[in-house]
Amino acid sequence: MIEEAFVPAVVITSTAVGCWIAARRFGWPLRRLGPASGKALECVGGVVLFCLLNAAVGTALIFAARALSGRFVSLHLGADQSLLAVSALQALVFQWWRESSRRD
C-alpha cells in the first residue's frame, strides 16, 4: 500500500510546494497555471511523437545494418533508455521553436 502511494505522494507534494513558492515568492498568478498545464501536455505529446519517430528510425537503421552487413543486429540496441531523454529534449526544442516562430 505504501509503495503504491509513494511516487504520487512525492509528485503531489513537490507540485504543491512549487506552486506555493511560485505564487508567494515570485508572484506568479495561479490563474496562469491552467494554460501552463496545457503547454506541458503539448510537450508530452511531442515527447510521445519523438519516441515513436526515434523507435521507427532506429528499427529501420537496425534492419538496414542487418541487410548491409549480412550479420544479425539485435533490435535491443533501439531499447536504450537514453532515447526517452533525447526525445524529451527534441520535443522541448521543437515546442520552443514553434512558440518563437509564432511571435516573429
C-alpha positions as a Markdown table, in Angstrom:
| # | Residue | x | y | z |
|---|---|---|---|---|
| 1 | Met | 0.0 | 0.0 | 0.0 |
| 2 | Ile | 2.7 | 2.5 | 1.0 |
| 3 | Glu | 4.8 | 1.5 | -2.0 |
| 4 | Glu | 2.0 | 2.3 | -4.4 |
| 5 | Ala | 1.3 | 5.7 | -2.9 |
| 6 | Phe | 4.9 | 6.8 | -2.6 |
| 7 | Val | 5.5 | 8.2 | -6.1 |
| 8 | Pro | 2.1 | 10.0 | -6.3 |
| 9 | Ala | 2.7 | 11.5 | -2.8 |
| 10 | Val | 6.1 | 12.8 | -3.8 |
| 11 | Val | 4.8 | 14.3 | -7.0 |
| 12 | Ile | 1.7 | 15.9 | -5.4 |
| 13 | Thr | 3.8 | 17.3 | -2.5 |
| 14 | Ser | 6.5 | 18.7 | -4.8 |
| 15 | Thr | 3.9 | 20.3 | -7.1 |
| 16 | Ala | 2.1 | 21.9 | -4.1 |
| 17 | Val | 5.3 | 23.2 | -2.7 |
| 18 | Gly | 6.4 | 24.5 | -6.1 |
| 19 | Cys | 3.0 | 26.2 | -6.7 |
| 20 | Trp | 3.2 | 27.8 | -3.2 |
| 21 | Ile | 6.7 | 29.1 | -3.8 |
| 22 | Ala | 5.9 | 30.4 | -7.3 |
| 23 | Ala | 2.7 | 32.2 | -6.1 |
| 24 | Arg | 4.1 | 33.6 | -2.8 |
| 25 | Arg | 7.7 | 34.2 | -3.5 |
| 26 | Phe | 7.7 | 35.1 | -7.2 |
| 27 | Gly | 4.2 | 36.5 | -7.5 |
| 28 | Trp | 3.1 | 34.2 | -10.4 |
| 29 | Pro | -0.7 | 34.3 | -10.8 |
| 30 | Leu | -2.4 | 31.0 | -10.1 |
| 31 | Arg | -4.8 | 31.7 | -13.0 |
| 32 | Arg | -1.9 | 31.1 | -15.4 |
| 33 | Leu | -1.4 | 27.5 | -14.1 |
| 34 | Gly | -4.1 | 26.2 | -16.4 |
| 35 | Pro | -2.6 | 27.5 | -19.6 |
| 36 | Ala | 0.8 | 26.3 | -18.4 |
| 37 | Ser | -0.6 | 22.8 | -17.9 |
| 38 | Gly | -1.9 | 22.9 | -21.4 |
| 39 | Lys | 1.6 | 23.7 | -22.7 |
| 40 | Ala | 3.0 | 20.8 | -20.6 |
| 41 | Leu | 0.5 | 18.5 | -22.3 |
| 42 | Glu | 1.6 | 19.7 | -25.7 |
| 43 | Cys | 5.2 | 18.9 | -24.7 |
| 44 | Val | 4.1 | 15.4 | -23.5 |
| 45 | Gly | 2.5 | 14.8 | -26.9 |
| 46 | Gly | 5.7 | 15.9 | -28.6 |
| 47 | Val | 7.7 | 13.5 | -26.4 |
| 48 | Val | 5.4 | 10.7 | -27.5 |
| 49 | Leu | 5.8 | 11.6 | -31.2 |
| 50 | Phe | 9.5 | 11.8 | -31.0 |
| 51 | Cys | 9.7 | 8.5 | -29.1 |
| 52 | Leu | 7.7 | 6.8 | -31.9 |
| 53 | Leu | 9.8 | 8.5 | -34.6 |
| 54 | Asn | 13.1 | 7.6 | -32.9 |
| 55 | Ala | 11.9 | 4.0 | -32.5 |
| 56 | Ala | 10.9 | 3.8 | -36.1 |
| 57 | Val | 14.2 | 5.3 | -37.3 |
| 58 | Gly | 16.2 | 3.0 | -35.0 |
| 59 | Thr | 14.4 | 0.0 | -36.2 |
| 60 | Ala | 14.9 | 1.0 | -39.9 |
| 61 | Leu | 18.6 | 1.5 | -39.2 |
| 62 | Ile | 18.9 | -1.9 | -37.5 |
| 63 | Phe | 17.3 | -3.6 | -40.4 |
| 64 | Ala | 19.5 | -1.7 | -42.8 |
| 65 | Ala | 22.6 | -2.8 | -40.8 |
| 66 | Arg | 21.4 | -6.4 | -41.0 |
| 67 | Ala | 20.9 | -6.2 | -44.7 |
| 68 | Leu | 24.1 | -4.4 | -45.5 |
| 69 | Ser | 26.4 | -6.4 | -43.2 |
| 70 | Gly | 24.7 | -9.8 | -43.6 |
| 71 | Arg | 25.0 | -10.2 | -39.8 |
| 72 | Phe | 22.5 | -10.3 | -37.1 |
| 73 | Val | 22.0 | -6.9 | -35.4 |
| 74 | Ser | 19.7 | -7.0 | -32.3 |
| 75 | Leu | 16.7 | -4.9 | -32.1 |
| 76 | His | 17.6 | -4.4 | -28.4 |
| 77 | Leu | 20.0 | -1.7 | -29.5 |
| 78 | Gly | 17.0 | 0.5 | -30.0 |
| 79 | Ala | 15.7 | 0.0 | -26.5 |
| 80 | Asp | 18.2 | 2.3 | -24.9 |
| 81 | Gln | 16.6 | 4.4 | -22.1 |
| 82 | Ser | 18.5 | 7.5 | -23.1 |
| 83 | Leu | 16.2 | 7.7 | -26.1 |
| 84 | Leu | 13.4 | 8.9 | -23.8 |
| 85 | Ala | 15.5 | 11.7 | -22.5 |
| 86 | Val | 16.7 | 12.7 | -26.0 |
| 87 | Ser | 13.1 | 12.5 | -27.2 |
| 88 | Ala | 12.0 | 14.9 | -24.4 |
| 89 | Leu | 14.8 | 17.3 | -25.4 |
| 90 | Gln | 13.8 | 17.1 | -29.0 |
| 91 | Ala | 10.1 | 17.8 | -28.1 |
| 92 | Leu | 11.1 | 20.8 | -25.9 |
| 93 | Val | 13.3 | 22.3 | -28.7 |
| 94 | Phe | 10.5 | 21.9 | -31.2 |
| 95 | Gln | 7.9 | 23.3 | -28.9 |
| 96 | Trp | 10.1 | 26.4 | -28.1 |
| 97 | Trp | 10.9 | 26.8 | -31.8 |
| 98 | Arg | 7.2 | 26.7 | -32.6 |
| 99 | Glu | 6.4 | 29.2 | -29.9 |
| 100 | Ser | 9.2 | 31.6 | -31.1 |
| 101 | Ser | 8.0 | 31.3 | -34.7 |
| 102 | Arg | 4.5 | 32.5 | -33.7 |
| 103 | Arg | 5.9 | 35.7 | -32.3 |
| 104 | Asp | 8.0 | 36.6 | -35.3 |
